[in-house]
Amino acid sequence: MKKGNKIETVTETLGIAIDNTTVIRDKNDKVYVALTGDEVALTDIRIVR
């Protein structure tokens, strides 16, 4: 989820949850994200604007 200059990402697998907040210090309008996984399936991906 993007709020102003902050981007919050949340992931949960097998009961382990990770929350991450990234602060964008430059004045960029676009942010590009890459999701990768080694020997895993990335599923149920949701994008909130």
N, CA, C and O atoms as a GROMACS GRO file, in nm:
protein
  196
    1MET      N    1   0.084  -0.115   0.000
    1MET     CA    2   0.000   0.000   0.000
    1MET      C    3   0.090   0.123   0.000
    1MET      O    4   0.190   0.127   0.073
    2LYS      N    5   0.057   0.223  -0.081
    2LYS     CA    6   0.137   0.345  -0.087
    2LYS      C    7   0.057   0.459  -0.026
    2LYS      O    8  -0.057   0.485  -0.066
    3LYS      N    9   0.117   0.527   0.071
    3LYS     CA   10   0.057   0.643   0.134
    3LYS      C   11   0.159   0.755   0.134
    3LYS      O   12   0.256   0.752   0.209
    4GLY      N   13   0.138   0.853   0.048
    4GLY     CA   14   0.233   0.963   0.039
    4GLY      C   15   0.368   0.913  -0.005
    4GLY      O   16   0.381   0.856  -0.113
    5ASN      N   17   0.470   0.934   0.077
    5ASN     CA   18   0.605   0.890   0.042
    5ASN      C   19   0.642   0.758   0.112
    5ASN      O   20   0.759   0.721   0.115
    6LYS      N   21   0.543   0.687   0.168
    6LYS     CA   22   0.568   0.560   0.235
    6LYS      C   23   0.502   0.446   0.160
    6LYS      O   24   0.390   0.458   0.111
    7ILE      N   25   0.573   0.333   0.152
    7ILE     CA   26   0.520   0.212   0.091
    7ILE      C   27   0.525   0.102   0.196
    7ILE      O   28   0.630   0.073   0.253
    8GLU      N   29   0.409   0.040   0.221
    8GLU     CA   30   0.401  -0.068   0.319
    8GLU      C   31   0.377  -0.200   0.246
    8GLU      O   32   0.284  -0.211   0.166
    9THR      N   33   0.460  -0.299   0.275
    9THR     CA   34   0.441  -0.433   0.220
    9THR      C   35   0.422  -0.530   0.336
    9THR      O   36   0.484  -0.518   0.441
   10VAL      N   37   0.333  -0.627   0.313
   10VAL     CA   38   0.301  -0.726   0.416
   10VAL      C   39   0.303  -0.863   0.349
   10VAL      O   40   0.250  -0.880   0.239
   11THR      N   41   0.364  -0.962   0.416
   11THR     CA   42   0.363  -1.098   0.366
   11THR      C   43   0.342  -1.193   0.484
   11THR      O   44   0.387  -1.168   0.596
   12GLU      N   45   0.273  -1.303   0.456
   12GLU     CA   46   0.250  -1.402   0.560
   12GLU      C   47   0.260  -1.541   0.498
   12GLU      O   48   0.197  -1.569   0.396
   13THR      N   49   0.338  -1.627   0.562
   13THR     CA   50   0.355  -1.764   0.517
   13THR      C   51   0.364  -1.856   0.638
   13THR      O   52   0.447  -1.835   0.727
   14LEU      N   53   0.279  -1.956   0.642
   14LEU     CA   54   0.279  -2.055   0.749
   14LEU      C   55   0.277  -1.992   0.889
   14LEU      O   56   0.345  -2.039   0.980
   15GLY      N   57   0.199  -1.885   0.904
   15GLY     CA   58   0.186  -1.820   1.034
   15GLY      C   59   0.293  -1.719   1.067
   15GLY      O   60   0.288  -1.656   1.173
   16ILE      N   61   0.391  -1.700   0.980
   16ILE     CA   62   0.495  -1.600   1.002
   16ILE      C   63   0.462  -1.478   0.916
   16ILE      O   64   0.451  -1.488   0.794
   17ALA      N   65   0.444  -1.363   0.981
   17ALA     CA   66   0.408  -1.240   0.911
   17ALA      C   67   0.524  -1.141   0.916
   17ALA      O   68   0.591  -1.125   1.018
   18ILE      N   69   0.546  -1.075   0.803
   18ILE     CA   70   0.651  -0.973   0.793
   18ILE      C   71   0.588  -0.845   0.740
   18ILE      O   72   0.525  -0.845   0.634
   19ASP      N   73   0.604  -0.735   0.814
   19ASP     CA   74   0.559  -0.603   0.770
   19ASP      C   75   0.683  -0.518   0.742
   19ASP      O   76   0.778  -0.518   0.820
   20ASN      N   77   0.680  -0.446   0.630
   20ASN     CA   78   0.793  -0.362   0.594
   20ASN      C   79   0.740  -0.226   0.549
   20ASN      O   80   0.645  -0.218   0.472
   21THR      N   81   0.802  -0.118   0.598
   21THR     CA   82   0.769   0.016   0.554
   21THR      C   83   0.893   0.080   0.493
   21THR      O   84   0.998   0.086   0.556
   22THR      N   85   0.878   0.128   0.370
   22THR     CA   86   0.988   0.194   0.299
   22THR      C   87   0.950   0.340   0.278
   22THR      O   88   0.840   0.370   0.233
   23VAL      N   89   1.042   0.430   0.311
   23VAL     CA   90   1.020   0.573   0.292
   23VAL      C   91   1.097   0.618   0.169
   23VAL      O   92   1.219   0.599   0.160
   24ILE      N   93   1.025   0.677   0.073
   24ILE     CA   94   1.086   0.728  -0.050
   24ILE      C   95   1.127   0.873  -0.023
   24ILE      O   96   1.042   0.958   0.003
   25ARG      N   97   1.256   0.900  -0.030
   25ARG     CA   98   1.306   1.034   0.001
   25ARG      C   99   1.310   1.126  -0.122
   25ARG      O  100   1.303   1.248  -0.108
   26ASP      N  101   1.321   1.068  -0.241
   26ASP     CA  102   1.319   1.148  -0.363
   26ASP      C  103   1.174   1.177  -0.402
   26ASP      O  104   1.083   1.109  -0.356
   27LYS      N  105   1.155   1.277  -0.486
   27LYS     CA  106   1.019   1.312  -0.531
   27LYS      C  107   0.989   1.241  -0.663
   27LYS      O  108   0.976   1.305  -0.767
   28ASN      N  109   0.977   1.108  -0.658
   28ASN     CA  110   0.943   1.030  -0.775
   28ASN      C  111   0.796   0.996  -0.773
   28ASN      O  112   0.740   0.963  -0.668
   29ASP      N  113   0.732   1.004  -0.890
   29ASP     CA  114   0.590   0.969  -0.899
   29ASP      C  115   0.571   0.820  -0.919
   29ASP      O  116   0.467   0.766  -0.879
   30LYS      N  117   0.668   0.750  -0.978
   30LYS     CA  118   0.655   0.608  -1.007
   30LYS      C  119   0.752   0.527  -0.923
   30LYS      O  120   0.866   0.567  -0.901
   31VAL      N  121   0.705   0.412  -0.878
   31VAL     CA  122   0.788   0.318  -0.803
   31VAL      C  123   0.771   0.182  -0.869
   31VAL      O  124   0.658   0.137  -0.890
   32TYR      N  125   0.881   0.116  -0.901
   32TYR     CA  126   0.877  -0.016  -0.966
   32TYR      C  127   0.915  -0.122  -0.863
   32TYR      O  128   1.008  -0.104  -0.784
   33VAL      N  129   0.842  -0.234  -0.867
   33VAL     CA  130   0.863  -0.342  -0.771
   33VAL      C  131   0.882  -0.472  -0.847
   33VAL      O  132   0.815  -0.496  -0.947
   34ALA      N  133   0.974  -0.555  -0.800
   34ALA     CA  134   0.995  -0.688  -0.858
   34ALA      C  135   0.976  -0.792  -0.749
   34ALA      O  136   1.035  -0.782  -0.641
   35LEU      N  137   0.894  -0.893  -0.778
   35LEU     CA  138   0.873  -1.004  -0.686
   35LEU      C  139   0.941  -1.126  -0.744
   35LEU      O  140   0.921  -1.160  -0.861
   36THR      N  141   1.023  -1.191  -0.663
   36THR     CA  142   1.093  -1.310  -0.710
   36THR      C  143   1.082  -1.421  -0.607
   36THR      O  144   1.056  -1.396  -0.489
   37GLY      N  145   1.100  -1.541  -0.653
   37GLY     CA  146   1.098  -1.654  -0.562
   37GLY      C  147   1.181  -1.767  -0.621
   37GLY      O  148   1.172  -1.795  -0.740
   38ASP      N  149   1.260  -1.831  -0.540
   38ASP     CA  150   1.344  -1.942  -0.583
   38ASP      C  151   1.279  -2.071  -0.533
   38ASP      O  152   1.272  -2.095  -0.412
   39GLU      N  153   1.233  -2.152  -0.625
   39GLU     CA  154   1.169  -2.280  -0.593
   39GLU      C  155   1.042  -2.263  -0.511
   39GLU      O  156   1.010  -2.347  -0.427
   40VAL      N  157   0.969  -2.155  -0.534
   40VAL     CA  158   0.842  -2.132  -0.466
   40VAL      C  159   0.741  -2.080  -0.567
   40VAL      O  160   0.777  -2.037  -0.677
   41ALA      N  161   0.616  -2.084  -0.529
   41ALA     CA  162   0.508  -2.026  -0.609
   41ALA      C  163   0.458  -1.901  -0.539
   41ALA      O  164   0.417  -1.906  -0.423
   42LEU      N  165   0.461  -1.789  -0.608
   42LEU     CA  166   0.409  -1.664  -0.552
   42LEU      C  167   0.262  -1.654  -0.591
   42LEU      O  168   0.230  -1.644  -0.710
   43THR      N  169   0.173  -1.658  -0.492
   43THR     CA  170   0.029  -1.658  -0.519
   43THR      C  171  -0.041  -1.556  -0.432
   43THR      O  172   0.018  -1.502  -0.339
   44ASP      N  173  -0.167  -1.529  -0.464
   44ASP     CA  174  -0.254  -1.440  -0.388
   44ASP      C  175  -0.188  -1.303  -0.369
   44ASP      O  176  -0.187  -1.249  -0.258
   45ILE      N  177  -0.134  -1.248  -0.476
   45ILE     CA  178  -0.068  -1.116  -0.472
   45ILE      C  179  -0.175  -1.009  -0.491
   45ILE      O  180  -0.253  -1.015  -0.586
   46ARG      N  181  -0.177  -0.912  -0.400
   46ARG     CA  182  -0.276  -0.804  -0.407
   46ARG      C  183  -0.205  -0.669  -0.412
   46ARG      O  184  -0.108  -0.646  -0.339
   47ILE      N  185  -0.254  -0.582  -0.496
   47ILE     CA  186  -0.198  -0.448  -0.508
   47ILE      C  187  -0.305  -0.350  -0.462
   47ILE      O  188  -0.416  -0.349  -0.516
   48VAL      N  189  -0.272  -0.266  -0.364
   48VAL     CA  190  -0.365  -0.167  -0.311
   48VAL      C  191  -0.311  -0.030  -0.347
   48VAL      O  192  -0.195   0.001  -0.320
   49ARG      N  193  -0.396   0.051  -0.409
   49ARG     CA  194  -0.354   0.187  -0.447
   49ARG      C  195  -0.421   0.290  -0.361
   49ARG      O  196  -0.398   0.409  -0.378
   0.00000   0.00000   0.00000
